[in-house]
């Protein structure tokens, strides 16, 4: 029979063994004391969890960065929730792999999911010490823990994953067992190196190498590898940027362990431990604020969120989280050279520091692709910068927009022609007049409206051509009455027009003169629809996207599809009339035509609150606005007309854009080719190439090319991403 003291002593040791088992990461201690597990630690629940766990759920797509590319393949922005840049194991320096295995799990290639020797050693030492001093988790168990943490979506999920409980350890072990059964050791090591947190916002070894040493993981040296391998135990405490002394001490522990295992020589260990830490840090760049084209970036981000949410506002938050968690490759219509040309044109006529601003959007005719998005102000929170994309609507990072001015007269012209009214339709149009008899789309009569021309001498008899060329307000007031406000507004809506804040256009008499505040992107797209013989294509910036694992993202939704707005005759007649605006009798007769058949419309807003010009030249449509950033009605741009600064910017930017334009060329079909053959084919065709990290689901033979991004066309000399097949159908 045991004495009381002996019994208490043994109970104390037993209690410490049980406590140590949770930290050690194994079930061995509980196998030694089965009664304790059955009585107090919920073994039945653990057993149930064993049956229901599915490792594929957590290993499929860990959080990584999403990259947005220009039309020529250049990256323009990176989005990430966790700064991570996954790499293959063969892209990691061998010494980095050796350092990580040496310090984390030296018997990694010898044991399974559970290292019984390490667990028993940890239990014994922790029990003898009366506290937790050593862990027994394998590298596979740590990988499982990191995967679970990466997949935790809510605060409750994160608490469950990090709780110091027996159930959590059982869950981790179960996932570790499945990982060992379904993945090779090298694949597990690759996964761990890509998911582990290395401090300073760097997730994964590639991000860490860039963060601390400004180099890829493949170029890491012995002391650098030892430093990184040591950080993962406690990323905050061993962050070399915050705690260089502690980080060096930890690095030297790793070097000593590598020496003890014979991975490096004693001489190497002595030499490297005697040296100080050498860092060349690089701060990770992510988000639109760090992009060279932040305003275009904001447009893409908003559009991608809408795509992932399938256009449903209640899903926007979830879609935003998906985009931030990463794994998306996004190809855009952004044209680097066109953007630079437009920016130069805007900057030459509008100051970057003035309260008066210029904003321009350029869209491709026939596709709606947004080629450039420019404002004269620079991006930033301090004055005189702005964080609003002034050429875009509120849904894409802009403000409420600006008055459209007389550029909106074109929609009443289209409505009149569409209603069968002939071009010769004439009205005697005085310098000013009061006109009534208007009704809105619900049939409600609207108040009489007093309207005047920009010049008192502008009076006489005008038809559709001369009234448009001279931008005669009293002519268009009468034309609007003849065709009806409702038809005029609905025509603008057919061409995608909404107010800048997203609300419907106001059905009021002054709308014909542009009283509705709109954005330049949608105005440019509407004019592009006229040039496209009446087929309107909504403005789009995302032209191709793949999600985690290379899965294509569906983009051909109704709100992105081209549609016929008016007949070719109506559109072409309107276009012909608009060409006269740039002719000798037009309001924009003084500007240089960007091309022979260029067409457009001037717009000077009420009380000089703004000035606008929109038009088309060859395959491009552009809209430019100029106003006072503080508020156009309070601070008018007196003396500035649509034919002035806006038209000058429009002309200069299109002339430069035409010179910079690089037509898209077709990509060679490399599907089914070996990687080497595909890369050689693309290289001969003049394209740069990158290879996706992991294989994608495809029926094509394993290791051959499943598809490329982009898949069909790209600017010559652009970058093509190659995706390889895993040889398995979905």
PyMOL commands that set and color helices and strands:
alter all, ss='L'
color gray80, all
select helices_A, chain A and resi 4-24+28-32+34-40+43-52+55-59+89-91+94-104+116-129+139-150+155-162+166-182+185-195+205-213+217-219+222-231+244-260+266-273+288-290+294-308+313-325+336-349+394-396+405-418+464-469+473-483+485-494+509-513+520-531+548-550+558-560+568-582+606-608+642-660+675-684
alter helices_A, ss='H'
color red, helices_A
select strands_A, chain A and resi 66-69+75-79+83-84+202-203+329-332+356-364+370-375+402-403+427-429+432-435+449-452+460-462+517-518+535-536+542-546+563-564+599-604+610-617+620-628+664-666+688-691+705-709+713-715+719-724
alter strands_A, ss='S'
color yellow, strands_A
deselect
rebuild
show_as cartoon
